């Protein structure tokens, strides 16, 4: 397993020089509370470099109108992504990039559509090959960090399990965007939505593909106050990817805090693994 650290001062000129060698289709998958909007800097950079980019809103995220109180299964939550993957023409491969809880969406995709995935990239993301529910829920709880950092929403009544979860407003700057520009923090604070907590705890996994046939890359975020370093390291050790990179100056959201570095790294990874 190769491990490299990327400093925030890295520049992307070498990657831009290689952009004409091969064009890629990136599918960018947001994490909990966010939507396709959070990738706006990365999308701009990738498209300017000549690549195709798809930014999806999962159920009850971004501008999707679904009420999070009605989303109870992960299959329902991830349906926009699985429908998109199903619609891809034969022999069309994509690079799927998942952030935070979006890593579970990426793993679901390679379980179902391994033949359509060129590379799976986990950006400070939940990376575990779905196994027993106890193990999966334990890992998810550890990735979420301090339970006191979240608000739980009981959309079906206090006598029922919670239906939504979101980082408390007073802790978002500290936990999610501690190295990000204040403009992006402000934007995110206006657009964040509760996530369907029951869907995240649903460990049902369908699909018969060999998930290990898809190259996986993990990108660590070294100033991440939400996804602690020891938890990132444990996840990497339990399901080792082919490569690990670390962005030295990034908080939990490198698409805001270190977009140029993340962009350069995505291109480096894409060009390092050639299509068969």
KOLPAMAR-765508 format. One record per residue (C-alpha): x, y, z. Coordinates in steps of 0.2 Angstrom, whole numbers, plus 5000, padded with zeros to 4 digits. Example, Ala and Ser with C-alpha at 12.3 -4.5 7.8 and 13.67 -1.06 7.14 Angstrom:
2
+------+------+------+
!   px !   py !   pz !
+------+------+------+
! 5062 ! 4978 ! 5039 !
! 5068 ! 4995 ! 5036 !
+------+------+------+
***
This chain:
276
+------+------+------+
!   px !   py !   pz !
+------+------+------+
! 5000 ! 5000 ! 5000 !
! 5008 ! 5017 ! 4994 !
! 5006 ! 5031 ! 5006 !
! 5010 ! 5049 ! 5001 !
! 5007 ! 5066 ! 5010 !
! 5002 ! 5081 ! 4999 !
! 5005 ! 5098 ! 5005 !
! 4993 ! 5113 ! 5002 !
! 5007 ! 5122 ! 4992 !
! 5007 ! 5108 ! 4979 !
! 5003 ! 5115 ! 4962 !
! 4994 ! 5106 ! 4948 !
! 5004 ! 5111 ! 4933 !
! 5011 ! 5094 ! 4930 !
! 4993 ! 5087 ! 4930 !
! 4987 ! 5100 ! 4918 !
! 5001 ! 5096 ! 4906 !
! 4995 ! 5078 ! 4906 !
! 4976 ! 5082 ! 4904 !
! 4976 ! 5079 ! 4885 !
! 4983 ! 5061 ! 4887 !
! 4966 ! 5055 ! 4893 !
! 4949 ! 5062 ! 4897 !
! 4939 ! 5055 ! 4912 !
! 4922 ! 5056 ! 4918 !
! 4921 ! 5060 ! 4937 !
! 4906 ! 5056 ! 4947 !
! 4907 ! 5067 ! 4963 !
! 4896 ! 5060 ! 4978 !
! 4893 ! 5072 ! 4993 !
! 4892 ! 5067 ! 5011 !
! 4879 ! 5069 ! 5024 !
! 4870 ! 5086 ! 5025 !
! 4878 ! 5092 ! 5009 !
! 4873 ! 5091 ! 4991 !
! 4880 ! 5091 ! 4973 !
! 4883 ! 5110 ! 4976 !
! 4898 ! 5107 ! 4988 !
! 4909 ! 5101 ! 4973 !
! 4907 ! 5118 ! 4964 !
! 4926 ! 5122 ! 4965 !
! 4932 ! 5105 ! 4960 !
! 4919 ! 5104 ! 4946 !
! 4925 ! 5120 ! 4939 !
! 4943 ! 5115 ! 4939 !
! 4940 ! 5097 ! 4932 !
! 4929 ! 5104 ! 4918 !
! 4941 ! 5118 ! 4914 !
! 4954 ! 5104 ! 4912 !
! 4943 ! 5095 ! 4899 !
! 4935 ! 5082 ! 4910 !
! 4917 ! 5077 ! 4911 !
! 4909 ! 5079 ! 4929 !
! 4893 ! 5073 ! 4936 !
! 4887 ! 5080 ! 4953 !
! 4872 ! 5071 ! 4960 !
! 4860 ! 5076 ! 4974 !
! 4856 ! 5060 ! 4984 !
! 4838 ! 5059 ! 4991 !
! 4833 ! 5073 ! 5002 !
! 4850 ! 5082 ! 4999 !
! 4854 ! 5098 ! 4989 !
! 4839 ! 5103 ! 4979 !
! 4831 ! 5085 ! 4979 !
! 4813 ! 5089 ! 4986 !
! 4811 ! 5072 ! 4996 !
! 4807 ! 5074 ! 5015 !
! 4821 ! 5066 ! 5025 !
! 4808 ! 5060 ! 5037 !
! 4802 ! 5048 ! 5024 !
! 4819 ! 5040 ! 5019 !
! 4822 ! 5024 ! 5029 !
! 4833 ! 5013 ! 5019 !
! 4850 ! 5016 ! 5011 !
! 4844 ! 5010 ! 4994 !
! 4831 ! 5024 ! 4994 !
! 4844 ! 5037 ! 4999 !
! 4856 ! 5031 ! 4986 !
! 4844 ! 5029 ! 4972 !
! 4849 ! 5044 ! 4962 !
! 4867 ! 5037 ! 4961 !
! 4862 ! 5019 ! 4957 !
! 4849 ! 5025 ! 4943 !
! 4863 ! 5036 ! 4936 !
! 4875 ! 5021 ! 4935 !
! 4862 ! 5010 ! 4928 !
! 4859 ! 5023 ! 4914 !
! 4878 ! 5023 ! 4908 !
! 4881 ! 5015 ! 4891 !
! 4891 ! 4999 ! 4890 !
! 4910 ! 5000 ! 4891 !
! 4908 ! 5018 ! 4899 !
! 4918 ! 5019 ! 4915 !
! 4918 ! 5032 ! 4928 !
! 4929 ! 5038 ! 4942 !
! 4918 ! 5038 ! 4958 !
! 4923 ! 5050 ! 4971 !
! 4914 ! 5050 ! 4988 !
! 4916 ! 5062 ! 5003 !
! 4913 ! 5057 ! 5021 !
! 4897 ! 5047 ! 5022 !
! 4897 ! 5047 ! 5003 !
! 4910 ! 5033 ! 5004 !
! 4896 ! 5021 ! 5008 !
! 4888 ! 5026 ! 4992 !
! 4904 ! 5023 ! 4983 !
! 4905 ! 5005 ! 4991 !
! 4887 ! 5002 ! 4986 !
! 4891 ! 5007 ! 4968 !
! 4906 ! 4995 ! 4966 !
! 4896 ! 4981 ! 4974 !
! 4883 ! 4984 ! 4960 !
! 4893 ! 4991 ! 4945 !
! 4911 ! 4986 ! 4947 !
! 4912 ! 4984 ! 4928 !
! 4908 ! 5003 ! 4926 !
! 4920 ! 5010 ! 4939 !
! 4937 ! 5014 ! 4934 !
! 4943 ! 5020 ! 4951 !
! 4934 ! 5022 ! 4968 !
! 4941 ! 5037 ! 4977 !
! 4937 ! 5040 ! 4996 !
! 4940 ! 5058 ! 5002 !
! 4940 ! 5057 ! 5021 !
! 4926 ! 5045 ! 5018 !
! 4917 ! 5030 ! 5026 !
! 4927 ! 5015 ! 5018 !
! 4922 ! 4998 ! 5024 !
! 4916 ! 4983 ! 5014 !
! 4899 ! 4980 ! 5021 !
! 4899 ! 4965 ! 5033 !
! 4889 ! 4962 ! 5048 !
! 4878 ! 4976 ! 5055 !
! 4886 ! 4977 ! 5072 !
! 4903 ! 4980 ! 5063 !
! 4897 ! 4992 ! 5051 !
! 4887 ! 5003 ! 5063 !
! 4902 ! 5003 ! 5075 !
! 4913 ! 5010 ! 5061 !
! 4900 ! 5023 ! 5056 !
! 4898 ! 5029 ! 5074 !
! 4916 ! 5031 ! 5076 !
! 4917 ! 5041 ! 5059 !
! 4903 ! 5052 ! 5065 !
! 4914 ! 5056 ! 5081 !
! 4906 ! 5064 ! 5096 !
! 4888 ! 5061 ! 5097 !
! 4886 ! 5077 ! 5106 !
! 4891 ! 5086 ! 5091 !
! 4874 ! 5082 ! 5082 !
! 4856 ! 5086 ! 5083 !
! 4844 ! 5072 ! 5081 !
! 4827 ! 5075 ! 5073 !
! 4812 ! 5065 ! 5078 !
! 4801 ! 5068 ! 5064 !
! 4789 ! 5053 ! 5068 !
! 4788 ! 5058 ! 5087 !
! 4799 ! 5057 ! 5102 !
! 4792 ! 5039 ! 5105 !
! 4800 ! 5033 ! 5088 !
! 4818 ! 5032 ! 5083 !
! 4826 ! 5048 ! 5075 !
! 4823 ! 5051 ! 5057 !
! 4836 ! 5065 ! 5054 !
! 4854 ! 5070 ! 5060 !
! 4864 ! 5086 ! 5057 !
! 4879 ! 5094 ! 5065 !
! 4874 ! 5107 ! 5078 !
! 4875 ! 5125 ! 5070 !
! 4887 ! 5131 ! 5083 !
! 4900 ! 5117 ! 5080 !
! 4900 ! 5117 ! 5061 !
! 4914 ! 5129 ! 5059 !
! 4925 ! 5120 ! 5071 !
! 4921 ! 5102 ! 5065 !
! 4918 ! 5103 ! 5047 !
! 4926 ! 5119 ! 5040 !
! 4940 ! 5124 ! 5052 !
! 4952 ! 5127 ! 5038 !
! 4940 ! 5133 ! 5024 !
! 4937 ! 5151 ! 5018 !
! 4923 ! 5160 ! 5028 !
! 4913 ! 5162 ! 5012 !
! 4912 ! 5143 ! 5010 !
! 4907 ! 5141 ! 5028 !
! 4893 ! 5154 ! 5026 !
! 4887 ! 5145 ! 5010 !
! 4887 ! 5128 ! 5018 !
! 4878 ! 5135 ! 5033 !
! 4864 ! 5141 ! 5022 !
! 4863 ! 5125 ! 5012 !
! 4866 ! 5111 ! 5024 !
! 4851 ! 5099 ! 5026 !
! 4847 ! 5085 ! 5039 !
! 4852 ! 5068 ! 5033 !
! 4841 ! 5052 ! 5035 !
! 4849 ! 5044 ! 5050 !
! 4840 ! 5028 ! 5047 !
! 4846 ! 5026 ! 5030 !
! 4864 ! 5028 ! 5036 !
! 4862 ! 5014 ! 5049 !
! 4854 ! 5003 ! 5036 !
! 4867 ! 4990 ! 5031 !
! 4858 ! 4980 ! 5018 !
! 4869 ! 4977 ! 5004 !
! 4865 ! 4970 ! 4987 !
! 4875 ! 4966 ! 4972 !
! 4887 ! 4952 ! 4967 !
! 4902 ! 4961 ! 4960 !
! 4919 ! 4958 ! 4966 !
! 4922 ! 4974 ! 4975 !
! 4941 ! 4971 ! 4975 !
! 4942 ! 4971 ! 4956 !
! 4940 ! 4990 ! 4957 !
! 4956 ! 5000 ! 4962 !
! 4952 ! 5010 ! 4978 !
! 4961 ! 5026 ! 4984 !
! 4959 ! 5034 ! 5001 !
! 4963 ! 5053 ! 5003 !
! 4966 ! 5058 ! 5021 !
! 4963 ! 5075 ! 5028 !
! 4976 ! 5079 ! 5041 !
! 4967 ! 5094 ! 5050 !
! 4950 ! 5085 ! 5051 !
! 4941 ! 5089 ! 5067 !
! 4927 ! 5077 ! 5063 !
! 4935 ! 5061 ! 5056 !
! 4949 ! 5059 ! 5068 !
! 4966 ! 5053 ! 5062 !
! 4965 ! 5037 ! 5072 !
! 4948 ! 5032 ! 5064 !
! 4954 ! 5036 ! 5047 !
! 4969 ! 5025 ! 5050 !
! 4959 ! 5011 ! 5057 !
! 4948 ! 5011 ! 5042 !
! 4962 ! 5010 ! 5030 !
! 4970 ! 4996 ! 5039 !
! 4954 ! 4985 ! 5040 !
! 4951 ! 4987 ! 5021 !
! 4967 ! 4992 ! 5013 !
! 4966 ! 5002 ! 4997 !
! 4979 ! 5002 ! 4984 !
! 4985 ! 5019 ! 4988 !
! 4983 ! 5032 ! 5002 !
! 4986 ! 5051 ! 5000 !
! 4986 ! 5064 ! 5014 !
! 4982 ! 5082 ! 5012 !
! 4992 ! 5091 ! 5025 !
! 4982 ! 5107 ! 5027 !
! 4964 ! 5100 ! 5024 !
! 4949 ! 5100 ! 5036 !
! 4935 ! 5088 ! 5034 !
! 4930 ! 5097 ! 5017 !
! 4945 ! 5098 ! 5006 !
! 4934 ! 5104 ! 4991 !
! 4933 ! 5120 ! 5001 !
! 4949 ! 5121 ! 5011 !
! 4962 ! 5114 ! 4998 !
! 4953 ! 5113 ! 4981 !
! 4968 ! 5115 ! 4970 !
! 4977 ! 5101 ! 4980 !
! 4962 ! 5090 ! 4979 !
! 4960 ! 5093 ! 4960 !
! 4978 ! 5090 ! 4957 !
! 4977 ! 5074 ! 4967 !
! 4961 ! 5067 ! 4958 !
! 4970 ! 5070 ! 4941 !
! 4986 ! 5061 ! 4948 !
! 4976 ! 5046 ! 4953 !
! 4966 ! 5046 ! 4937 !
! 4981 ! 5046 ! 4926 !
! 4990 ! 5033 ! 4937 !
! 4978 ! 5019 ! 4933 !
! 4975 ! 5017 ! 4915 !
! 4959 ! 5010 ! 4908 !
! 4960 ! 4992 ! 4903 !
+------+------+------+
***
